[in-house]
């Protein structure tokens, strides 16, 4: 089979060799094993199901979390010559959706959101297909998003049963052993599934943390750092308001910058994404709504203005840096109010016991409240959850999210190797690379000027003599 798989890879996809974990995942599926594949960011996870679809010559149903991610995948397939591909989502008009459902058997790759699978009409149409492969992309959302604000993820195991338990592939770049267990149990893969895991570590990304006494000092640092960094980058925020504010400052200073978050119209978000992909923008000020599935190999830096709420999110987001294998930098900026901000967001997005009790008695009032916690309640009730189930789910999730936040805080405060800290969290084993001085800023925070030089050396590609980034980091850690 080896020679045949390599030949298909070359003839159908134009690649000479498989990337990390791809071949092992494909072989597992072709052996008829349901598979959870935990592969590093940038290793081409989508090729796994595209390959199997071509090999089996049967329909592939892909559950995808974001419209922008679906659209990106559809366009890539179409660009590569695959015409029998469609995305079933809210962007389709009534007539377009009806046409797709009536002709569903003519499509080889069908992308769909978890919410769309709640439709009896959609399930009925899909039930007529002989599905060769059922794919859950970004499968960590089952454990992280499902309990928080998209409970439809928790129903995917039931959906899989209704579709007659097709061969299933769950894909993610980040999953602790607990999250992996959540995924396999929720989908009903725990007894028969095969788990393929590779370390999350991206050794080409330098990890740095900067601590500040207050918000103003952090802002001043960011505004001083960005002009020193060449190449394209993303600055992540936990606040849409702050993302807007900083983007306005950057635009005023002459940066080719744009903002991206959930409050923008869909067309605005799509335009910003396309401009960034086409190198018309240098920096994106974004919330976590941006970046999932973005196939842009030359992002050279990822800066977090606010600390993320867990290490899974952080590793996902910095993993968008330097997917072409060249050096990149990830810098997390922290000041004391950041921790309180995340604690507040956890409390704000989950309903408390009084809200649960009141709104279950007065469900008709839920539609009049647009807060995150009441909307989650409405969706849980719509998905058939009882009061006791909701209370148990919310209490468990509150504890999990607070524990994850404390682990994130430990990461940014640790004086030991940050790369090893991440590896230990995910249960991975990697070489002790901290002594190489190209690993992380655990010993001391890099001076602004040196971090800027590192950014410049990362992106020089004109063939001229340049100082190697390893030399810069050696100086960085030797200097006081």
Buried (B, 14 or more C-beta within 10 A) or exposed (E): EEEEBBEBBEEBBEEEEBBEBBBBBBBBBBEEBBBBBBBBBBBBBBBBBBBBBBBBEBBBBBBBBBBBBBBBBBBBBEEEEBEEBBBBBEEBEEEEBEEBBEEBEEBBBBBBBBBBBBBEEBBEBBEEBEBBBBBBBBBBBBBBBBBBBBBBBBBBBBBBEEBEBBBBBBBBBBBBEEBBBBBBBBBBBBEEBBBBBBBBBBBBBBBBBBBBEEBEBBBEBBBEBBEBBBBBBBBBBBBBEBBBBBBEBBBEEEBBBBBBBEEBEEEEBBBBBBBBBEEEBBBBBBBBBBBBBBBBEBBBBBBBBBBBBBBBBBBBBBBBBBBEEBBBBBBBBBBEEBBEBBBEBBEEBBBEEEBBEBBBEEEEEBEEBEEBBBBBBBBBBEEEBEBEEBBEBBEEBBEBBBEBBEBBBEBBEBEEBBBBBBBEBBBBEBEEBBEEBBBBBBEEBBEEEBBBBBBBBBBBEEEEEBEEBBBBBBBBBEEE
